[in-house]
Amino acid sequence: MKFQIPSKKTGYYPEVISLLKSIECSNTGHSELGLNHPADVFYFSFLDVIDSAVRLLERLSGDALKRKESHFYVPDNLEDYRVDIFNLIFFSANFIEACQSILKSVLHKDEKFTKASREFKDLTSSYRAHVSKIINEIKHKHRRVRPFSSSWGANLVVGYYIEGVLPGGTLGADPLIHDEFHGMRTGFSLNRNIPYHLINTYFVSSGLSSVLVKYSGLCRGECNHIKPDRIDKCFDMISNLPLLFFPDEIEMKVPSVKRNKREGFSLEFPSGRKIENRKPHIMNISLSQRIGLQARSFSPPYFRG
């Protein structure tokens, strides 16, 4: 998938918003469903993703700068990342559901809705499976987001894992979410995870657009007068993230947000960009771990005992 922003039609917003703004209120079932107009459902849920990413990026860039200034610096407030990370995951999942609600509003009395909904789910199945698995584990099994950092030299990589229960009642990276890597528990680096979520948000938007055009007959218009809010700031900060990943992520596809020569950004996944720390190196892991009343042991990520 590849996107260029800003676009001529909708600026920094996904182009589907031009379809949604053109819908007359009387032509949708949003009132019957107790929802906002489809354009506003999209607008609010999309900006929730952007705002949560900006808050996380601001915290991350501040800590990365402190590490460059002092190679001994390690964040002592890692738990402060927890809510911001959760919000990014939650609002990303909520955005997918918002797009599903938009389809239902637009095609509320149309026999094509079932087929359109199935096609949208198929288009977004890979990303939907990733975020829904995490949200379901948190919701139904009371899992927690556990931030941690790795550091070496002037480099700092902050990440997280979803804490689950390992054999023997040990706490560690949930095996239903995180694969093992050479016998080590793993996590998600924010350097890779944030662009992954944001690029997929545009991909989900593109899927919604194609399904709406196919099944509703809506036509695209221009609405590039909408202010970019904090979207341009968000992608500016993402484009400055170093391609420093955790060991297992080095073997994964690379999401890329890159500043264009003239204006805006190129969003691409997978991309051909080169990871900066492909060679094996020693890294120090720091984390804040809360043990339970009965669960008295834990297994840290990227540790081979």
N, C-alpha and C positions, 0 to 999 in steps of 0.2 A: 504494500500500500504506500502511496506517495501523495502528498498534498502540498500546495503552495499557498501561503498566507502572507499578506491579505489577498483576497480575490477581488476581481473588479466588481462583482455583483454585491457581495455582502461583507467586504472588508475582512476583519479578523474572525468573523463568525462563520460557522459552517454554512454552506450554501442552501441547505434545507430551510433555513429560517426565512428565505425569500418566498418559498412555497407557503409556509405557515402564515406569514403576515398577509398574504393575499386572500385568505379564507374569510368569507363573511360569517359573522357570528351565527346567523340563522341556518347555516349549512353544516353545522357540527352538532354533536350530541354532548358537548362538554357540560352544559348546564344540567342535563339529566343525570350525568355521571358525578356531579358535584365537583367538577374540575374547572380550572382556569381555561381560557381560550388556548388552543394548541400552541400558538406562538409564544404565549407566556409560560406554559408548562415547559416548553423547550428552553426558553430564555432563562428562567429562574434556575432550572436544574443544571443547565450548562454552566452558568456562572458560579454555582455552588462548587463544581469541580475546579474551576479556575481559581476561585478564592482560597479553597483548601490547599491547592498546589502552591499558590503564592506564599501563604503563611509558612508552609513547610520549607520552601526554597529560601525564604528570608532567614529562617533559623539556620538552615544548612550552610548557606553562603557565609554567614557570620562566623560560624565555627570553623569552616575551612580556611577563612582568612586568618583567624587567630592561630591556627596550626602552622600556616606559612610564616607567620611572624615569630613563632616560637615552636620549635620542633618538640618541645616537651608538653605542649598543650594537648589535653584530652578533655572533651566536654564532661563536666561533672553534673550536668543537668539532663542526662539522656532520657529520663522519664518524661521530661517536658515534651519530647517528640511524640509521645504515645498518642495523645489526643489528635494531633495534626495528622499523623499517619492513618489512624482509624478514620478520620474524616475524609481523607482522600479516597480510601477504599470504599467507605459507605456511600459517598456522593457519586463515585464512579458507578457503583452498582445501581444506585437510585436513578442515575441518568438513563441507564438502559431500560429500566422499568417505566420511566417517564416517556420514553420513545414508544414503548408498547402502549401506554395510555393514549398517546397522540393518535396512533393508528386506530385505536378503538373509538376515539372521538370522531375522527374524520370519516370512518367507515361504519359508524354506529348502527345503521339500518341497512347495510349492504351485505349481501350474501358472500361477497368477496373477502370479507374481513378474516375469516378463518384461514383462507389460503394465503392472504397477505401477511397475517401474523406468523404463520408457519414459515414463510419465506424469509421474513425478517429474523426470526429466531435462528434459522439455518445460516444466514449470512453472518450473524454475530455469535455463533455457537462457541467458538474457541475462547474469545474474550469473556463472554457471558459465563462460561464454565469456570474460568479462573476466579473471577470476582465473587460469583455466587457461592463457590465452595468455601471461600474464606468467610464470607458473611454468615453462611449457614453454620459453620463450625463455631464462630463466635456466638451466634444467637442461640443455637440449640445445645452446644456442648460447653458453653461458658469459657471459651478460649480467650486468651489475652494477647495483645500486641506487645512484644518485647523488643524495644530498641537496643542496639549495640553499635559499637564503632570498631573499626580496624584502623591502625595507623602504622606508618613507617616513614622515616625521613620527614619531609615537609607535607606528606600526603595524609589526608584523613578521609575515610569512607564511612559514612553512617548508613546503617541498614536496620532491618528488623526481621524477626521471625514470629510466627503465630505459635504461641506456646501450647503444647498438648501434653498428653500423658504417654510416656514411653514404658516399655516393659519393666515391671517391678515398681511401678508408681513414680518413676523418675520424671521430672519435668524437663521438657526440651522441645525442640522444633517439631511441630505436629507432623507425623509421617504421612498423613493424608494430604498435606499441602506441600511439604518440602521433601524432595528426594535426597537420599544420601549421596555423598560424593567421596569416593575413595575411603569409605568408612567414617566420614565426618558428617555431622549435622550441618545443615545449610540455612541460608536466609536470603533476603532480598536487599540488594543495595539500592539506596535512593537515587544514585547516579543513573541506574538503569530503570528502576521502577517508576519514577516520576514521568520521564518521557514515554515509557511504555503505556501508562494510563492515558496520558494526554493525546498521544497519536491515535490510540484506540477510540477515544471519545470522538475524534473527527471521522474515524472509520465507521463507527456506529451511526453517526449523523449521515454519512454518505449512504449507508444501507437503508436508513429510514427514507431518505430522499428518493432513492431508486424505486423502492416499494410504493411510495405515495404516487410517484409519477405513473407507475405501471397500473395501479389499481384504482386511483381516484380521479385521474385526468387533470390534476392541478398543473398549472403552468408557473414556471419560475419568473420572478420579476426582479427588479433591482432595489436594494435597500442598503446601499453602502454608506448611508448617512448615519447609521447607528454608531455611536461612540464605541471605541474598542475597550472601554472600561479598563480593566487591568490585564486584558489578554495579551497585549503587546509586551507589557512588563513581565508577565509570566513566561512567555517564550524567550524573551531576552535573557532571563535568568537561567532557563533550561539550557539554552545554547552555550552558556558558559560553564556548564557542568563538565568536569573532566571525564574522559572515558576510562575511569578506574573502577574495576568491578571486583567482585568476590571470585575466588578460584573457580567454582563451578560455572559462574556466569560467563567466564572467558570462552566457554565452549557453546554458548547460546547465541542466538541471533541478536544483532545490535540495533536497538531503536535509536534514531538520530533526529535531533532538532538542530539545524544548522542555519546560521544567518546567511541570507543571500547577499550577493555583491552589491546589488542596487537597493533593494528594499525588502523587508519582511524575512520570512523563514521558509525553509524546506523541511517538511516532516516526512520521514521515511522509515518504514519497518517491513522487512529487514533492510539494513543499509550495508554498504561496503566499507564503512569506516573502520579504522584499525583501533583495537583496544590498546590502551597505553601501558598496561602492566601485564602483558602476555607471558613474560618470563617469570618463573617461580621466584618468590621472594618471601622473606620472613615478615610477618605482621603481628602487631600486638592487638589483642582483642580486649575491649573494655565493655562491661555491661552492668546494669543494676538489676539484681534478681531478688524477688521476694519468694521465700519458701513458705510452705503452709504449715498447718497444725499437724498434719499427718504426712504430707509430701515433704520430706526433709532433704532430698537430693535433687540435683539438676545436672543436665548435660549441656555445656556451652556450645555454640556453633563454631565450626572450623577448628575443632580441637580433636586431636588424635591421641587418645590415652593409651 
